[in-house]
């Protein structure tokens, strides 16, 4: 386990340096996927290729799920699975050149054991798992307080809030305020660091796998917004929070008609 952790930490920081080099050299090529707001860059693809190469060399038997390059679906979750989001928050990456991250999760027999989120521009690596604790760089992160929705900031998907999907506006009104960063990894990082009481969004597995391992390691909860277990397949309405806030939001979601 320690060898695996050490390897992944090295991959994360090395990939971060590759990304910063590409930014400084203005080497971005931007394309779209499903629509004009669904961006992908050459750096997303390059970064995923880098991780795949490292993973295959380290563990040739492992399965890989990644956002790019046709690796976005798995039929089997047996054995070890690496889940990659090479650039989470690509819109921010392209237009702001900050507020994005790299994420990688390790699953064993369908269970998340390790999660890594790297805020590239701040040089902050959040990593850990249930059996080892959670660390920001090399400093252990304490368990966040189990505060109710009314005492914290709530991360939110902008479209869900605008449409009041699953009573998202009511959830926001009951919190201290709503924040919309456009980056799932940074929102989940905020939960781990006690800066968010919860997060509501529409996410693919690579958006929540790494952060999910970390929040659950610290006693927080996540699920589909209806309360059922996440499928790790395709986009799902995502709900996470401190135990207290999660239960409050789940009740509100179940009271909604959508």
FIKOLZA-1660 file (N, C-alpha, C; in steps of 0.1 Angstrom, whole numbers, plus 5000, padded with zeros to 4 digits):
% residues 258
   i   px   py   pz ch aa at
   1 5008 4988 5000  A  X  N
   1 5000 5000 5000  A  X CA
   1 5009 5013 5000  A  X  C
   2 5019 5013 5008  A  X  N
   2 5028 5024 5009  A  X CA
   2 5035 5027 4995  A  X  C
   3 5039 5016 4989  A  X  N
   3 5045 5017 4976  A  X CA
   3 5035 5023 4966  A  X  C
   4 5023 5018 4966  A  X  N
   4 5012 5024 4957  A  X CA
   4 5010 5038 4960  A  X  C
   5 5009 5042 4972  A  X  N
   5 5007 5056 4976  A  X CA
   5 5018 5065 4971  A  X  C
   6 5030 5060 4973  A  X  N
   6 5042 5068 4969  A  X CA
   6 5042 5070 4954  A  X  C
   7 5039 5059 4947  A  X  N
   7 5039 5060 4932  A  X CA
   7 5029 5070 4927  A  X  C
   8 5017 5069 4933  A  X  N
   8 5006 5078 4928  A  X CA
   8 5009 5093 4931  A  X  C
   9 5014 5095 4943  A  X  N
   9 5018 5109 4947  A  X CA
   9 5028 5115 4937  A  X  C
  10 5037 5107 4933  A  X  N
  10 5047 5111 4923  A  X CA
  10 5040 5114 4909  A  X  C
  11 5031 5105 4905  A  X  N
  11 5024 5107 4893  A  X CA
  11 5016 5120 4893  A  X  C
  12 5010 5123 4904  A  X  N
  12 5001 5135 4905  A  X CA
  12 5010 5147 4903  A  X  C
  13 5021 5148 4910  A  X  N
  13 5029 5160 4910  A  X CA
  13 5036 5161 4896  A  X  C
  14 5040 5150 4890  A  X  N
  14 5046 5151 4877  A  X CA
  14 5036 5155 4867  A  X  C
  15 5024 5150 4867  A  X  N
  15 5014 5154 4858  A  X CA
  15 5010 5169 4860  A  X  C
  16 5010 5173 4872  A  X  N
  16 5008 5188 4874  A  X CA
  16 5018 5196 4868  A  X  C
  17 5031 5192 4868  A  X  N
  17 5042 5200 4862  A  X CA
  17 5040 5200 4847  A  X  C
  18 5036 5189 4841  A  X  N
  18 5033 5188 4827  A  X CA
  18 5022 5198 4823  A  X  C
  19 5012 5199 4831  A  X  N
  19 5000 5208 4828  A  X CA
  19 5005 5222 4829  A  X  C
  20 5012 5226 4840  A  X  N
  20 5017 5239 4841  A  X CA
  20 5026 5243 4830  A  X  C
  21 5034 5234 4825  A  X  N
  21 5043 5237 4814  A  X CA
  21 5035 5240 4801  A  X  C
  22 5025 5232 4799  A  X  N
  22 5016 5234 4787  A  X CA
  22 5009 5248 4788  A  X  C
  23 5005 5252 4800  A  X  N
  23 4998 5264 4802  A  X CA
  23 5008 5276 4799  A  X  C
  24 5019 5275 4805  A  X  N
  24 5029 5286 4803  A  X CA
  24 5033 5288 4788  A  X  C
  25 5034 5277 4781  A  X  N
  25 5038 5277 4767  A  X CA
  25 5026 5279 4758  A  X  C
  26 5014 5282 4763  A  X  N
  26 5002 5284 4755  A  X CA
  26 5000 5272 4745  A  X  C
  27 5001 5260 4750  A  X  N
  27 5000 5248 4742  A  X CA
  27 4987 5242 4743  A  X  C
  28 4976 5249 4745  A  X  N
  28 4963 5243 4746  A  X CA
  28 4956 5243 4732  A  X  C
  29 4950 5231 4729  A  X  N
  29 4941 5230 4718  A  X CA
  29 4928 5226 4724  A  X  C
  30 4918 5234 4721  A  X  N
  30 4905 5232 4727  A  X CA
  30 4895 5227 4717  A  X  C
  31 4887 5216 4721  A  X  N
  31 4877 5210 4713  A  X CA
  31 4864 5209 4722  A  X  C
  32 4853 5204 4716  A  X  N
  32 4841 5202 4723  A  X CA
  32 4837 5187 4722  A  X  C
  33 4828 5183 4731  A  X  N
  33 4823 5169 4731  A  X CA
  33 4808 5169 4728  A  X  C
  34 4800 5170 4738  A  X  N
  34 4785 5169 4736  A  X CA
  34 4779 5182 4731  A  X  C
  35 4785 5194 4736  A  X  N
  35 4780 5207 4732  A  X CA
  35 4791 5217 4734  A  X  C
  36 4788 5230 4731  A  X  N
  36 4799 5240 4731  A  X CA
  36 4804 5243 4745  A  X  C
  37 4797 5239 4756  A  X  N
  37 4802 5241 4769  A  X CA
  37 4809 5229 4775  A  X  C
  38 4809 5218 4768  A  X  N
  38 4815 5205 4772  A  X CA
  38 4829 5205 4765  A  X  C
  39 4839 5211 4772  A  X  N
  39 4852 5212 4766  A  X CA
  39 4861 5201 4769  A  X  C
  40 4870 5199 4760  A  X  N
  40 4881 5189 4762  A  X CA
  40 4893 5195 4755  A  X  C
  41 4905 5193 4761  A  X  N
  41 4917 5199 4755  A  X CA
  41 4927 5187 4752  A  X  C
  42 4938 5191 4745  A  X  N
  42 4949 5182 4743  A  X CA
  42 4955 5178 4756  A  X  C
  43 4955 5187 4765  A  X  N
  43 4961 5185 4778  A  X CA
  43 4954 5174 4786  A  X  C
  44 4940 5175 4786  A  X  N
  44 4932 5164 4792  A  X CA
  44 4936 5151 4787  A  X  C
  45 4937 5149 4774  A  X  N
  45 4940 5136 4768  A  X CA
  45 4955 5132 4771  A  X  C
  46 4964 5142 4770  A  X  N
  46 4978 5139 4773  A  X CA
  46 4980 5134 4787  A  X  C
  47 4973 5141 4796  A  X  N
  47 4974 5137 4810  A  X CA
  47 4968 5123 4813  A  X  C
  48 4957 5120 4807  A  X  N
  48 4952 5107 4809  A  X CA
  48 4961 5096 4803  A  X  C
  49 4966 5099 4792  A  X  N
  49 4976 5090 4786  A  X CA
  49 4988 5087 4795  A  X  C
  50 4992 5098 4801  A  X  N
  50 5004 5097 4810  A  X CA
  50 5000 5087 4822  A  X  C
  51 4988 5090 4828  A  X  N
  51 4984 5081 4839  A  X CA
  51 4983 5066 4835  A  X  C
  52 4977 5064 4823  A  X  N
  52 4974 5051 4818  A  X CA
  52 4988 5044 4817  A  X  C
  53 4997 5050 4811  A  X  N
  53 5011 5045 4809  A  X CA
  53 5017 5041 4822  A  X  C
  54 5016 5049 4832  A  X  N
  54 5022 5047 4845  A  X CA
  54 5015 5035 4852  A  X  C
  55 5001 5035 4851  A  X  N
  55 4993 5024 4858  A  X CA
  55 4997 5011 4852  A  X  C
  56 4997 5010 4838  A  X  N
  56 4999 4997 4831  A  X CA
  56 5013 4992 4835  A  X  C
  57 5023 5001 4836  A  X  N
  57 5037 4997 4840  A  X CA
  57 5037 4992 4854  A  X  C
  58 5029 4998 4863  A  X  N
  58 5030 4995 4877  A  X CA
  58 5021 4982 4880  A  X  C
  59 5010 4981 4874  A  X  N
  59 5000 4970 4877  A  X CA
  59 4993 4966 4864  A  X  C
  60 4999 4958 4856  A  X  N
  60 4993 4954 4843  A  X CA
  60 4980 4948 4843  A  X  C
  61 4976 4942 4855  A  X  N
  61 4963 4935 4856  A  X CA
  61 4952 4945 4860  A  X  C
  62 4955 4957 4864  A  X  N
  62 4945 4967 4868  A  X CA
  62 4936 4971 4857  A  X  C
  63 4923 4974 4861  A  X  N
  63 4914 4980 4851  A  X CA
  63 4915 4995 4852  A  X  C
  64 4911 5002 4842  A  X  N
  64 4912 5017 4842  A  X CA
  64 4899 5023 4837  A  X  C
  65 4893 5032 4844  A  X  N
  65 4882 5040 4840  A  X CA
  65 4886 5055 4840  A  X  C
  66 4885 5061 4828  A  X  N
  66 4889 5075 4827  A  X CA
  66 4879 5083 4818  A  X  C
  67 4880 5096 4820  A  X  N
  67 4870 5105 4813  A  X CA
  67 4872 5105 4798  A  X  C
  68 4885 5104 4794  A  X  N
  68 4889 5107 4780  A  X CA
  68 4893 5094 4773  A  X  C
  69 4895 5096 4760  A  X  N
  69 4902 5085 4751  A  X CA
  69 4894 5072 4751  A  X  C
  70 4881 5072 4752  A  X  N
  70 4873 5060 4750  A  X CA
  70 4874 5051 4762  A  X  C
  71 4878 5055 4774  A  X  N
  71 4879 5047 4785  A  X CA
  71 4869 5050 4796  A  X  C
  72 4857 5054 4792  A  X  N
  72 4847 5060 4801  A  X CA
  72 4837 5050 4806  A  X  C
  73 4839 5037 4804  A  X  N
  73 4829 5027 4808  A  X CA
  73 4837 5014 4812  A  X  C
  74 4832 5007 4823  A  X  N
  74 4837 4994 4827  A  X CA
  74 4826 4985 4828  A  X  C
  75 4828 4972 4824  A  X  N
  75 4818 4962 4826  A  X CA
  75 4820 4954 4838  A  X  C
  76 4833 4954 4843  A  X  N
  76 4836 4946 4855  A  X CA
  76 4844 4955 4865  A  X  C
  77 4841 4953 4878  A  X  N
  77 4848 4960 4888  A  X CA
  77 4856 4951 4897  A  X  C
  78 4858 4939 4893  A  X  N
  78 4866 4930 4901  A  X CA
  78 4881 4934 4901  A  X  C
  79 4888 4930 4911  A  X  N
  79 4902 4934 4911  A  X CA
  79 4905 4948 4915  A  X  C
  80 4916 4953 4910  A  X  N
  80 4919 4967 4912  A  X CA
  80 4915 4976 4900  A  X  C
  81 4909 4987 4903  A  X  N
  81 4905 4997 4893  A  X CA
  81 4910 5011 4897  A  X  C
  82 4916 5017 4887  A  X  N
  82 4921 5031 4888  A  X CA
  82 4910 5040 4881  A  X  C
  83 4906 5050 4887  A  X  N
  83 4896 5059 4881  A  X CA
  83 4903 5073 4879  A  X  C
  84 4903 5078 4867  A  X  N
  84 4911 5090 4864  A  X CA
  84 4902 5101 4859  A  X  C
  85 4904 5113 4865  A  X  N
  85 4899 5125 4859  A  X CA
  85 4912 5134 4856  A  X  C
  86 4916 5135 4844  A  X  N
  86 4929 5141 4841  A  X CA
  86 4929 5156 4843  A  X  C
  87 4918 5163 4840  A  X  N
  87 4916 5177 4843  A  X CA
  87 4902 5179 4847  A  X  C
  88 4899 5180 4860  A  X  N
  88 4885 5183 4865  A  X CA
  88 4883 5198 4866  A  X  C
  89 4873 5203 4859  A  X  N
  89 4870 5217 4858  A  X CA
  89 4877 5222 4845  A  X  C
  90 4875 5215 4834  A  X  N
  90 4882 5219 4822  A  X CA
  90 4878 5233 4817  A  X  C
  91 4865 5237 4819  A  X  N
  91 4861 5251 4816  A  X CA
  91 4869 5261 4823  A  X  C
  92 4871 5259 4836  A  X  N
  92 4880 5268 4844  A  X CA
  92 4894 5267 4839  A  X  C
  93 4899 5255 4836  A  X  N
  93 4913 5254 4831  A  X CA
  93 4915 5262 4819  A  X  C
  94 4905 5262 4809  A  X  N
  94 4907 5269 4797  A  X CA
  94 4905 5284 4798  A  X  C
  95 4895 5288 4806  A  X  N
  95 4891 5302 4806  A  X CA
  95 4897 5310 4818  A  X  C
  96 4900 5303 4829  A  X  N
  96 4906 5310 4841  A  X CA
  96 4920 5306 4844  A  X  C
  97 4924 5294 4839  A  X  N
  97 4937 5289 4841  A  X CA
  97 4940 5287 4856  A  X  C
  98 4930 5284 4863  A  X  N
  98 4931 5280 4877  A  X CA
  98 4917 5274 4881  A  X  C
  99 4916 5270 4894  A  X  N
  99 4904 5264 4899  A  X CA
  99 4900 5251 4891  A  X  C
 100 4910 5243 4889  A  X  N
 100 4909 5230 4883  A  X CA
 100 4918 5220 4891  A  X  C
 101 4916 5207 4889  A  X  N
 101 4924 5198 4896  A  X CA
 101 4926 5185 4888  A  X  C
 102 4935 5177 4893  A  X  N
 102 4937 5163 4888  A  X CA
 102 4931 5154 4899  A  X  C
 103 4924 5143 4895  A  X  N
 103 4919 5133 4905  A  X CA
 103 4922 5119 4900  A  X  C
 104 4925 5111 4910  A  X  N
 104 4927 5097 4908  A  X CA
 104 4922 5089 4920  A  X  C
 105 4914 5079 4918  A  X  N
 105 4910 5070 4929  A  X CA
 105 4914 5056 4926  A  X  C
 106 4916 5048 4937  A  X  N
 106 4919 5034 4935  A  X CA
 106 4907 5026 4942  A  X  C
 107 4901 5017 4935  A  X  N
 107 4891 5008 4940  A  X CA
 107 4896 4994 4940  A  X  C
 108 4892 4986 4950  A  X  N
 108 4895 4972 4951  A  X CA
 108 4882 4964 4953  A  X  C
 109 4879 4955 4944  A  X  N
 109 4867 4947 4944  A  X CA
 109 4855 4956 4946  A  X  C
 110 4854 4967 4939  A  X  N
 110 4843 4976 4939  A  X CA
 110 4842 4986 4951  A  X  C
 111 4852 4986 4959  A  X  N
 111 4852 4995 4971  A  X CA
 111 4864 5005 4970  A  X  C
 112 4861 5018 4972  A  X  N
 112 4871 5028 4972  A  X CA
 112 4881 5027 4983  A  X  C
 113 4894 5026 4980  A  X  N
 113 4904 5025 4991  A  X CA
 113 4913 5037 4992  A  X  C
 114 4916 5043 4981  A  X  N
 114 4925 5055 4981  A  X CA
 114 4919 5066 4971  A  X  C
 115 4921 5079 4976  A  X  N
 115 4917 5090 4967  A  X CA
 115 4927 5101 4967  A  X  C
 116 4929 5107 4956  A  X  N
 116 4939 5118 4954  A  X CA
 116 4933 5129 4946  A  X  C
 117 4934 5141 4952  A  X  N
 117 4930 5153 4945  A  X CA
 117 4941 5163 4945  A  X  C
 118 4945 5168 4934  A  X  N
 118 4957 5177 4933  A  X CA
 118 4953 5190 4927  A  X  C
 119 4953 5201 4935  A  X  N
 119 4950 5214 4931  A  X CA
 119 4963 5219 4925  A  X  C
 120 4964 5218 4912  A  X  N
 120 4977 5220 4905  A  X CA
 120 4983 5234 4907  A  X  C
 121 4975 5244 4906  A  X  N
 121 4981 5258 4907  A  X CA
 121 4984 5262 4921  A  X  C
 122 4978 5256 4931  A  X  N
 122 4981 5259 4945  A  X CA
 122 4992 5249 4950  A  X  C
 123 4994 5238 4943  A  X  N
 123 5004 5228 4948  A  X CA
 123 4999 5221 4960  A  X  C
 124 4986 5219 4961  A  X  N
 124 4980 5212 4973  A  X CA
 124 4975 5198 4969  A  X  C
 125 4981 5188 4975  A  X  N
 125 4977 5174 4972  A  X CA
 125 4969 5168 4984  A  X  C
 126 4957 5166 4982  A  X  N
 126 4948 5159 4992  A  X CA
 126 4947 5145 4989  A  X  C
 127 4951 5136 4999  A  X  N
 127 4951 5122 4996  A  X CA
 127 4948 5114 5009  A  X  C
 128 4945 5101 5007  A  X  N
 128 4943 5092 5018  A  X CA
 128 4932 5082 5015  A  X  C
 129 4927 5076 5026  A  X  N
 129 4917 5066 5025  A  X CA
 129 4912 5062 5039  A  X  C
 130 4902 5053 5040  A  X  N
 130 4896 5049 5052  A  X CA
 130 4906 5043 5062  A  X  C
 131 4915 5035 5057  A  X  N
 131 4924 5028 5066  A  X CA
 131 4937 5036 5070  A  X  C
 132 4939 5047 5064  A  X  N
 132 4952 5055 5066  A  X CA
 132 4949 5069 5071  A  X  C
 133 4937 5074 5070  A  X  N
 133 4934 5088 5073  A  X CA
 133 4936 5096 5060  A  X  C
 134 4934 5109 5062  A  X  N
 134 4934 5119 5050  A  X CA
 134 4945 5129 5053  A  X  C
 135 4952 5133 5043  A  X  N
 135 4963 5143 5045  A  X CA
 135 4963 5153 5034  A  X  C
 136 4967 5166 5038  A  X  N
 136 4969 5177 5028  A  X CA
 136 4984 5178 5027  A  X  C
 137 4989 5175 5016  A  X  N
 137 5004 5173 5014  A  X CA
 137 5008 5163 5025  A  X  C
 138 5015 5166 5035  A  X  N
 138 5020 5156 5045  A  X CA
 138 5013 5159 5059  A  X  C
 139 5004 5168 5060  A  X  N
 139 4997 5171 5073  A  X CA
 139 4984 5164 5073  A  X  C
 140 4982 5157 5084  A  X  N
 140 4969 5150 5086  A  X CA
 140 4957 5159 5087  A  X  C
 141 4946 5157 5081  A  X  N
 141 4934 5165 5081  A  X CA
 141 4925 5160 5092  A  X  C
 142 4921 5169 5101  A  X  N
 142 4912 5164 5112  A  X CA
 142 4898 5162 5106  A  X  C
 143 4890 5154 5113  A  X  N
 143 4876 5152 5109  A  X CA
 143 4868 5164 5111  A  X  C
 144 4862 5169 5100  A  X  N
 144 4853 5181 5101  A  X CA
 144 4842 5179 5111  A  X  C
 145 4838 5190 5116  A  X  N
 145 4826 5190 5126  A  X CA
 145 4813 5186 5118  A  X  C
 146 4805 5178 5125  A  X  N
 146 4792 5174 5119  A  X CA
 146 4782 5185 5121  A  X  C
 147 4783 5196 5113  A  X  N
 147 4775 5207 5114  A  X CA
 147 4762 5206 5106  A  X  C
 148 4751 5212 5109  A  X  N
 148 4739 5212 5101  A  X CA
 148 4740 5221 5089  A  X  C
 149 4731 5219 5080  A  X  N
 149 4731 5227 5067  A  X CA
 149 4731 5242 5070  A  X  C
 150 4724 5246 5081  A  X  N
 150 4723 5261 5084  A  X CA
 150 4736 5267 5089  A  X  C
 151 4746 5259 5091  A  X  N
 151 4759 5265 5096  A  X CA
 151 4770 5265 5086  A  X  C
 152 4768 5261 5074  A  X  N
 152 4779 5260 5064  A  X CA
 152 4775 5264 5050  A  X  C
 153 4785 5265 5042  A  X  N
 153 4784 5269 5028  A  X CA
 153 4781 5256 5020  A  X  C
 154 4772 5257 5010  A  X  N
 154 4768 5245 5002  A  X CA
 154 4773 5246 4988  A  X  C
 155 4781 5237 4983  A  X  N
 155 4786 5237 4969  A  X CA
 155 4774 5232 4961  A  X  C
 156 4772 5238 4949  A  X  N
 156 4760 5235 4941  A  X CA
 156 4763 5236 4926  A  X  C
 157 4756 5227 4919  A  X  N
 157 4756 5228 4904  A  X CA
 157 4747 5239 4900  A  X  C
 158 4752 5248 4891  A  X  N
 158 4744 5260 4887  A  X CA
 158 4731 5256 4881  A  X  C
 159 4731 5247 4872  A  X  N
 159 4718 5243 4865  A  X CA
 159 4708 5237 4874  A  X  C
 160 4712 5229 4883  A  X  N
 160 4703 5223 4893  A  X CA
 160 4697 5233 4902  A  X  C
 161 4705 5243 4906  A  X  N
 161 4700 5254 4914  A  X CA
 161 4690 5263 4907  A  X  C
 162 4694 5266 4894  A  X  N
 162 4685 5275 4887  A  X CA
 162 4671 5269 4884  A  X  C
 163 4671 5255 4883  A  X  N
 163 4658 5248 4880  A  X CA
 163 4652 5243 4893  A  X  C
 164 4658 5246 4904  A  X  N
 164 4653 5240 4917  A  X CA
 164 4651 5225 4916  A  X  C
 165 4661 5219 4909  A  X  N
 165 4660 5204 4908  A  X CA
 165 4662 5198 4922  A  X  C
 166 4652 5189 4925  A  X  N
 166 4653 5182 4938  A  X CA
 166 4653 5191 4950  A  X  C
 167 4646 5202 4949  A  X  N
 167 4646 5213 4959  A  X CA
 167 4660 5219 4962  A  X  C
 168 4668 5220 4952  A  X  N
 168 4681 5225 4954  A  X CA
 168 4681 5240 4959  A  X  C
 169 4671 5248 4955  A  X  N
 169 4671 5262 4960  A  X CA
 169 4667 5262 4975  A  X  C
 170 4659 5253 4979  A  X  N
 170 4655 5253 4993  A  X CA
 170 4667 5248 5001  A  X  C
 171 4675 5239 4996  A  X  N
 171 4687 5235 5003  A  X CA
 171 4696 5247 5004  A  X  C
 172 4698 5254 4993  A  X  N
 172 4707 5266 4994  A  X CA
 172 4702 5276 5003  A  X  C
 173 4689 5279 5004  A  X  N
 173 4683 5289 5013  A  X CA
 173 4685 5285 5027  A  X  C
 174 4685 5272 5030  A  X  N
 174 4687 5268 5044  A  X CA
 174 4702 5268 5049  A  X  C
 175 4711 5268 5039  A  X  N
 175 4725 5269 5042  A  X CA
 175 4729 5283 5045  A  X  C
 176 4742 5285 5048  A  X  N
 176 4747 5299 5050  A  X CA
 176 4749 5306 5037  A  X  C
 177 4750 5298 5026  A  X  N
 177 4752 5304 5013  A  X CA
 177 4756 5293 5003  A  X  C
 178 4753 5296 4990  A  X  N
 178 4756 5287 4979  A  X CA
 178 4769 5291 4972  A  X  C
 179 4777 5282 4969  A  X  N
 179 4789 5284 4961  A  X CA
 179 4790 5275 4949  A  X  C
 180 4794 5281 4937  A  X  N
 180 4794 5273 4925  A  X CA
 180 4808 5275 4918  A  X  C
 181 4817 5266 4921  A  X  N
 181 4831 5267 4916  A  X CA
 181 4833 5261 4902  A  X  C
 182 4824 5252 4897  A  X  N
 182 4826 5246 4885  A  X CA
 182 4836 5235 4885  A  X  C
 183 4839 5230 4897  A  X  N
 183 4850 5219 4898  A  X CA
 183 4846 5210 4909  A  X  C
 184 4841 5198 4906  A  X  N
 184 4837 5189 4916  A  X CA
 184 4848 5185 4926  A  X  C
 185 4860 5183 4921  A  X  N
 185 4871 5180 4929  A  X CA
 185 4874 5190 4940  A  X  C
 186 4874 5203 4936  A  X  N
 186 4876 5213 4946  A  X CA
 186 4865 5215 4956  A  X  C
 187 4852 5212 4951  A  X  N
 187 4841 5212 4961  A  X CA
 187 4842 5201 4971  A  X  C
 188 4846 5189 4967  A  X  N
 188 4848 5178 4976  A  X CA
 188 4860 5180 4985  A  X  C
 189 4870 5187 4979  A  X  N
 189 4882 5191 4987  A  X CA
 189 4877 5200 4998  A  X  C
 190 4868 5209 4995  A  X  N
 190 4863 5219 5004  A  X CA
 190 4856 5212 5016  A  X  C
 191 4848 5201 5012  A  X  N
 191 4842 5194 5023  A  X CA
 191 4852 5187 5032  A  X  C
 192 4862 5181 5027  A  X  N
 192 4872 5175 5035  A  X CA
 192 4879 5185 5044  A  X  C
 193 4881 5197 5040  A  X  N
 193 4888 5207 5047  A  X CA
 193 4879 5216 5056  A  X  C
 194 4866 5212 5056  A  X  N
 194 4856 5219 5065  A  X CA
 194 4851 5232 5059  A  X  C
 195 4853 5234 5046  A  X  N
 195 4849 5247 5040  A  X CA
 195 4835 5246 5034  A  X  C
 196 4830 5234 5032  A  X  N
 196 4817 5231 5027  A  X CA
 196 4809 5222 5036  A  X  C
 197 4797 5225 5038  A  X  N
 197 4788 5216 5046  A  X CA
 197 4783 5204 5037  A  X  C
 198 4783 5206 5024  A  X  N
 198 4778 5196 5015  A  X CA
 198 4780 5200 5000  A  X  C
 199 4776 5192 4991  A  X  N
 199 4777 5194 4977  A  X CA
 199 4766 5187 4970  A  X  C
 200 4760 5194 4960  A  X  N
 200 4749 5189 4952  A  X CA
 200 4752 5191 4937  A  X  C
 201 4753 5180 4929  A  X  N
 201 4757 5183 4915  A  X CA
 201 4752 5171 4906  A  X  C
 202 4756 5171 4894  A  X  N
 202 4753 5161 4884  A  X CA
 202 4767 5156 4879  A  X  C
 203 4771 5144 4884  A  X  N
 203 4785 5140 4882  A  X CA
 203 4786 5126 4876  A  X  C
 204 4798 5125 4869  A  X  N
 204 4802 5112 4864  A  X CA
 204 4811 5105 4874  A  X  C
 205 4814 5092 4873  A  X  N
 205 4822 5085 4883  A  X CA
 205 4835 5092 4886  A  X  C
 206 4842 5096 4875  A  X  N
 206 4855 5102 4877  A  X CA
 206 4855 5116 4884  A  X  C
 207 4843 5122 4885  A  X  N
 207 4841 5135 4892  A  X CA
 207 4841 5133 4907  A  X  C
 208 4835 5121 4911  A  X  N
 208 4833 5119 4926  A  X CA
 208 4841 5108 4932  A  X  C
 209 4847 5099 4924  A  X  N
 209 4854 5087 4930  A  X CA
 209 4865 5091 4940  A  X  C
 210 4874 5099 4936  A  X  N
 210 4885 5102 4945  A  X CA
 210 4880 5110 4957  A  X  C
 211 4872 5120 4955  A  X  N
 211 4867 5128 4966  A  X CA
 211 4858 5120 4975  A  X  C
 212 4850 5111 4969  A  X  N
 212 4842 5103 4977  A  X CA
 212 4849 5094 4987  A  X  C
 213 4860 5088 4982  A  X  N
 213 4869 5080 4992  A  X CA
 213 4873 5089 5003  A  X  C
 214 4877 5101 5001  A  X  N
 214 4882 5110 5011  A  X CA
 214 4871 5115 5021  A  X  C
 215 4859 5119 5016  A  X  N
 215 4849 5123 5025  A  X CA
 215 4844 5112 5033  A  X  C
 216 4842 5100 5028  A  X  N
 216 4838 5089 5035  A  X CA
 216 4848 5084 5046  A  X  C
 217 4861 5086 5043  A  X  N
 217 4871 5083 5052  A  X CA
 217 4870 5092 5065  A  X  C
 218 4864 5103 5063  A  X  N
 218 4862 5113 5074  A  X CA
 218 4848 5113 5080  A  X  C
 219 4840 5103 5076  A  X  N
 219 4827 5101 5083  A  X CA
 219 4816 5109 5076  A  X  C
 220 4818 5115 5065  A  X  N
 220 4808 5122 5057  A  X CA
 220 4801 5112 5048  A  X  C
 221 4789 5116 5043  A  X  N
 221 4781 5107 5035  A  X CA
 221 4779 5112 5020  A  X  C
 222 4777 5102 5011  A  X  N
 222 4774 5106 4997  A  X CA
 222 4765 5095 4992  A  X  C
 223 4757 5099 4982  A  X  N
 223 4748 5089 4975  A  X CA
 223 4742 5096 4963  A  X  C
 224 4734 5089 4955  A  X  N
 224 4725 5095 4946  A  X CA
 224 4716 5104 4953  A  X  C
 225 4711 5115 4947  A  X  N
 225 4703 5125 4954  A  X CA
 225 4690 5119 4960  A  X  C
 226 4686 5107 4955  A  X  N
 226 4674 5101 4960  A  X CA
 226 4677 5092 4972  A  X  C
 227 4690 5090 4975  A  X  N
 227 4694 5082 4986  A  X CA
 227 4700 5068 4983  A  X  C
 228 4698 5064 4970  A  X  N
 228 4703 5051 4966  A  X CA
 228 4718 5052 4964  A  X  C
 229 4724 5040 4964  A  X  N
 229 4738 5039 4962  A  X CA
 229 4742 5044 4948  A  X  C
 230 4753 5051 4946  A  X  N
 230 4758 5055 4933  A  X CA
 230 4762 5043 4925  A  X  C
 231 4760 5043 4912  A  X  N
 231 4762 5032 4903  A  X CA
 231 4777 5032 4897  A  X  C
 232 4784 5043 4898  A  X  N
 232 4797 5044 4892  A  X CA
 232 4796 5041 4877  A  X  C
 233 4785 5046 4871  A  X  N
 233 4783 5044 4856  A  X CA
 233 4774 5055 4851  A  X  C
 234 4779 5063 4843  A  X  N
 234 4772 5075 4837  A  X CA
 234 4770 5086 4847  A  X  C
 235 4763 5096 4842  A  X  N
 235 4761 5108 4851  A  X CA
 235 4750 5105 4861  A  X  C
 236 4751 5110 4873  A  X  N
 236 4741 5108 4884  A  X CA
 236 4740 5120 4892  A  X  C
 237 4727 5123 4896  A  X  N
 237 4725 5134 4906  A  X CA
 237 4732 5130 4919  A  X  C
 238 4741 5138 4923  A  X  N
 238 4750 5135 4934  A  X CA
 238 4747 5144 4947  A  X  C
 239 4747 5137 4958  A  X  N
 239 4744 5144 4971  A  X CA
 239 4755 5140 4981  A  X  C
 240 4761 5150 4988  A  X  N
 240 4771 5146 4998  A  X CA
 240 4770 5157 5009  A  X  C
 241 4774 5153 5021  A  X  N
 241 4774 5163 5032  A  X CA
 241 4779 5157 5045  A  X  C
 242 4780 5165 5055  A  X  N
 242 4782 5160 5068  A  X CA
 242 4770 5152 5071  A  X  C
 243 4771 5142 5081  A  X  N
 243 4760 5134 5084  A  X CA
 243 4747 5141 5086  A  X  C
 244 4748 5152 5094  A  X  N
 244 4737 5160 5098  A  X CA
 244 4731 5167 5085  A  X  C
 245 4739 5174 5077  A  X  N
 245 4735 5181 5066  A  X CA
 245 4730 5172 5055  A  X  C
 246 4736 5160 5053  A  X  N
 246 4732 5150 5043  A  X CA
 246 4718 5146 5046  A  X  C
 247 4714 5143 5058  A  X  N
 247 4701 5138 5062  A  X CA
 247 4691 5149 5059  A  X  C
 248 4694 5162 5062  A  X  N
 248 4685 5173 5059  A  X CA
 248 4682 5174 5045  A  X  C
 249 4693 5174 5036  A  X  N
 249 4691 5175 5022  A  X CA
 249 4684 5163 5016  A  X  C
 250 4687 5151 5021  A  X  N
 250 4680 5140 5016  A  X CA
 250 4665 5141 5018  A  X  C
 251 4661 5145 5029  A  X  N
 251 4646 5147 5032  A  X CA
 251 4640 5157 5022  A  X  C
 252 4647 5168 5020  A  X  N
 252 4642 5178 5010  A  X CA
 252 4642 5173 4996  A  X  C
 253 4652 5165 4992  A  X  N
 253 4652 5159 4979  A  X CA
 253 4640 5150 4977  A  X  C
 254 4637 5142 4987  A  X  N
 254 4626 5132 4986  A  X CA
 254 4613 5138 4987  A  X  C
 255 4612 5151 4991  A  X  N
 255 4599 5158 4991  A  X CA
 255 4597 5165 4978  A  X  C
 256 4607 5165 4969  A  X  N
 256 4605 5172 4956  A  X CA
 256 4598 5163 4946  A  X  C
 257 4593 5169 4935  A  X  N
 257 4586 5161 4925  A  X CA
 257 4594 5157 4913  A  X  C
 258 4607 5162 4913  A  X  N
 258 4616 5159 4902  A  X CA
 258 4628 5151 4906  A  X  C
% end
